[in-house]
Amino acid sequence: MIKIVSRRIIKPDCIERFQTLAGELARESRKEPGCLGYTVNQSRDDLRLHAFFEFWADQAALDAHGTTEHFQRLVPQFVALTEERPPVEYYRELEV
């Protein structure tokens, strides 16, 4: 399983628009084969900070996600709404 944390700091006047687009991305992504979970989250401490928490079955599912119509259409729109984009973090679950 691949786990991803993708964060963005959204311009204050763009938060509502970002949440609308991000919600559509999450809903459509959850329908994809290999998507085990996909949520949009807002920081309690800084309302500009949002994070996508994504769970993918494998690299093939993640690669396919990047080619979907909704990903290709929605993600580029985030650029104009974003103040800063920290690096995307990829995790693998440890068997402990």
N, C-alpha and C positions, 0 to 999 in steps of 0.2 A: 504494500500500500504506500502511496505517496501522499504526504500531507503538505499543504502549502499555506503560508501566511503572506498575503499580498496587501500592503498598507498604502494608504494615500492620505495626504493632508489636503482637504478640500477648501477652496476659497469660501469664506463665510457666506457670501451672497449666492453661492452655487450649491449649497448643501441639499436643498430640496430637489433640485434637478438631478444631482448625482444619485440621491437615494432612489429616485424613480427609475433611472437607467440601471442602477446596480440591482435593484429588485427584479427587473426584467431579466437581466443576465443570470441571476441566481435561479430564478424559476425555470428558465430554459435549460440552464446547465444541469439542473437536477434531473431532467428528462433524458440526459445522454447515457448511453451504455457505458458502464465503468465509473460513473459518478456515484460515489458512496456518501457524499455529503457536500453541501455548498451553502454557506451562510454569509450574510453581510452584517457587519457589526460596527457600532459606533462607540467610541470611547466615552466613558462616563465623566472623565476629567477634562477632555478637550473635544468638544463637539465637532471640530473640524476633522479629527482623526477617525478614519474608517478602515476596517480590515475585512478582507475576504478570507474565510477559513474554508479551504477546499480539501476534499479527500477523494483520491482517485485510485482505482484498482491497480493500475500499472501505467507504465510510460506510454504504451500505445493509446490508452484512453485519454491521457493528458495531451498527447500529440493531436489526437482527433479533435479534442475540445478547441484547440487553437485554430482549427480550420472551419469551425461551424459558422453559419451565417450570423447567428446572434453575437458570437465573439467578435467576428470581423467587423460587424456594424457598430456594436456598442462600445467596445474598449477604446477605439480611437476617439470617441466623443469625451472620454474621461480627461483627456489631456488638457482641454481648455478649462476644465473645472478644477484642476489640481494645482495647488501651490507647491507641493513637494511630494516626491515619491520615494520613500525609503526602499532599499533593495528587497526584492521578493525572496522569501526564505523557503527552502525546500527541506522537508524532514522525512526520515524513515522511522517507523515505529520499531523500537527494540523489543525483542522477545525476552522479557525478564520475569 
